[in-house]
Amino acid sequence: MPTALERTLIVMPAFNEEESVAAVVREVFATVPGASCLVVDDGSVDQTYREAESAGATVLRLPINLGVGGAMRAGFKYALEKGFANVVQVDSDGQHDPAGIAELVERLGDHDLVLGARFAGVGQYTVHGPRRWAMVVLSSILSRLTKTKLTDTTSGFRASGPRAVALFAQHYPSEYLGDTVESLVIAARAKLTVTQVAVAMRPRAGGTPSHNPYKAAVYLARAGMALFVALIRPPIALREPVVSL
């Protein structure tokens, strides 16, 4: 019988990440033997897809840029269609250490969704100003909603089990911050169980950061809006998945 890791699809959303994606794919394969890796090229205008293919990844090319949420929904759909039980999201810019994948998947043994938390006592990752304030407020609210202690609800390094994969293949939000904040609300309302494990983050290996001081100035308001939208939307019923073994 395949192991949990062999039944897991590593999904990397990538937008103009030609500088780093190949190295990240190779590191995943080296760190997680037998891993299956899907790079979702999110409308890139550079050579992201060629670099990913050269490293051995399967590449799904989107004709336009949908954002991380849209790219991940495509990844969840692919996983469901191909019979994968689990999905682990890994950034293609090198910030997520693949060494944490095994623990994320291990915790899927008793939870539906596992977050890799940057502020749980491991590593030196820090955030300041409005982004940090937003993260603290969001973590407090979402901890109550999910009935578990969460310290990093905007982390994109996360693992989804079979029930979460089935849910997110149809309902993963594509709005800015929805892929992290709203997805947790959707999961909680669908009665999925959520937990976190401490992970270390690294500097970007290349490309352009998605956040800068100007964007940080509006982060707090946008985070609050994402949570508000998530809370006013009606709950989504979960259909139990059928997973190929």
N, C-alpha and C positions, 0 to 999 in steps of 0.2 A: 504494500500500500504506500502511495506517495506520502512524504512528510509534509508538515504544514508549510514549510518554506517552499517545497516543490509545487505546492498548490497555491502559491502566492504570486501575483503579478506585480512587479515594480513598475509604477507609472511615473514618468517624468514629463510634466508639462514644460515646453521649451519655446521661448520667443526670442529669436536672435541670440542664441547661445552657442554660436559656432566655436567660440574660444574655449569653452569649458565642457561641453556636453560629452565629447568623446572620452575625455579623461574620467568623467563621473561614471559613465557606462562601464568602462573597463574596471574601475574600482569596485563597482557593485558586483560584477562578475567574479572579481578576485576575492571579495569579502564574503559573498553569499554563493558558494558553489551550487550549480544547478539552477540558479535564479533565471526567471523569465523577465525580460525588460522591454517595456513599451515606451518609446519616446513619442509624445504627442506634439508634433511641430505645429505650433499655434499661429499659423499664418506668417512665419518668418520670411524675411526678404534677404537673408544671408544664406550660408551653406550649412545651417543647423542640421537639416535632414541627411545630408551627405556625410557629415562628421559622425552623426549618430549611427548611421548604417555601417560606416567603416569600422566602428567599434563593436559591431555585432548586435545592436539593438534592432528590434522590430520598430518600424516608424509608421505612424499614422499621421498623414499630412492634412491639416485643415486649410480650406481655401482662403479663409479670412481669420483675423485675430479675434478670438472669442473671450480671451482672458483666462485666468487659471481655472475658474469654475467651469467654464464651457469645455476647456481641454480635459479637465478631470472627469466630467460627465461622459465625454467620449471614451475615456479610459475605462470607466466603470462599465459602460455598455460593452466594450470589447471584452473585458474580463468575464462578464456574465455570458456572452455569446460563446466564448471559448472554454467555459467550464471551470474557470479559476474560482477557488473558494474565497480568497482574500486579495486585497489590494493594499499596497503600501505606496504612499505618495513620497517622492524624493525630488527635491529641487535640482534642476539641471545646471545650476550655477556653482555647485560644489560646497554650499554651506552646510548641507546635511551630511553627517558622517554615516556611511553605510554600515559601520560597525554596530549601530543601534537598531538595525532592521530586525535582527534575530530576536531581541528582547521585545520589540513591538509585536511581532507575530506570536511569540510565546504567550503574551498576555491576552491574545485573542482567544486563548483556550477558555477563558471565563468572562470575557467582555466582548461587546460588539464593535466598539470603537476605542482605539488607544492613541492618545496624543503624545508626541515627543515634546516634553516641556523644557523650555530653555531657562526657566527661572526656578528650578527645583533642586538647586544645590550642586549642579555639575557644570563645569566650564566657566568661562569668563564673559559670556555674552551679556551686554548691557544695553538698555534703551533709556533715553532721557526725554524730558519735555512732554508735549502733548501725547505723543505715541505711548509713552509709559503710563501716563495718567489713564488713557483710554484702556490700556491692557489691564490695569488694576481694577477698574470699574467693571469691565466686561467679565473678568474672571470671577469677581464677586457675585454678579448676577447669575452667570451661567453655572457657577458651582451650586447655587440654590436650585436652579432648574433641573440640573442633571443629578442632583443629590449626591455629589461627590466633590472632593476638594480639587479644584483645577487652578493652576497658576499661570497657564499660558494658552489661552483659548484661541489665539490667532496663529498658532504654530501650524505650518503646512506640512510638517514631518509627522505623518499619522498613518495608522493602519486600520483598515476596515475589514470586518469579518463578513461571512456570507449574508447575514440579514442586512447589514449596512450596505454592502455592495448592491444587493437587490433594490434597496430603497434609493440609493444615490444614483443608480443607473437611470432612474426615471425622474428624480426630483432634486438632483444636486444643483444648488443655486449658482448662477453665473455672475451676479452683480458683485461689484467691488466689496470685499470683506464678507460677502455672502458665503463664499466657499469655506470660510472658517467659522464665522460667527453664526450665520443663519443655519449652516449645516448642523451645528450642535443643537440648535433649537429644534430643528426637524427631527434629529435623532432622539432627543429627549421626549418629544411629544409622541413619537412612534414606539416609546417604551424600550428603546435600545439602552444598553448599559455602556457607560463611558468611564474610562480611567486614564491615567497618565503615567509615563515613566520619565525619569530625568535623562536628558540628552545634552550633549555639548554641540555648540554651533561653531562654524569656522568662517573666516572671511570668504567673500566671493572669489572664485577662481578666474573670473573674467566677466565681460559684458558690462551692462549698465545697471546700477542699483535701481530697484523699483521705488525707493523712498529717498528723498532729499530734504533739506531743511524747509523748503517751500511746501512740499507735500505734507510734511509733518505738521505744519501749522493748521491744516484742515483735517487731519486724521481723526481728532477727537469727535468732531461733528459728524463725520461720515460713519465712524464706528457706532455712534449713538443712533444714527438713522438706520444703519443695517440691523441693529438689534430691534429697533422699533418696528420695522417692516416685518421682521421675522416673527415677532410676538403677535402682530395683528392678523397674520395670515392663518387660515384654518389648519388644524392638524391634518397630517397625511396618514392614511391607513397603510399599514405595512402588510404586503403580501409575502408569505414565506417563500424563500428561494428554493429552487431545485438545483443542486450542485452535482456536477459529474465527478465521480471518484476515480 
